[in-house]
Amino acid sequence: MNTCDGCKHWRRHTLTHDNETLLGDCESPKFFKGYGFEAEEIVPDGVHVENDEGWALATAPKFGCVHWEAKEPEVFAGSGFDHFANRILP
């Protein structure tokens, strides 16, 4: 199964307290975060998570998910060569 660290929906936390940089948030349109939802918002392959303190569902980089989509390569401009961030960064 593909994991969060290679998914376009996953963003690593930038906070530095309590080891939070070890985790990230999923921005998949199938993940609903909040304090309630209507019946028409429920999708068969989605998830609803209570958004307590603004972080909702935090996952580790190697968490796997059926909603995984490959990250778009990031091109570093100005060097004359195409360098892709997902090839040179951990």
Phi, psi and omega in degrees: 000143176286154187240165186305322185297343177251009185262140180291341182274345188267134177233122178294141176297145178257352178291150184248358180270151176055037177060024184293340179289351176280349184241171177210174179248147176260131178252023178300140177293352178271352181257117181253126183242133179164196182244030179156163181201158178265157182303323182288348178276347183283128175245146186301331182246027181255181176219142176244125184233133176294132184266074181275125178063020172085002181244348174050253184251113178255134180238155174277159184302331184262015174290137180256152185206146178285348180265012181300136173223137184300143174293148172284138177297139177263123182262127175273118184274158172094353184264346184089348178234153174273115177248129182256126184301323183288353176262335185249346180254146179294000000 
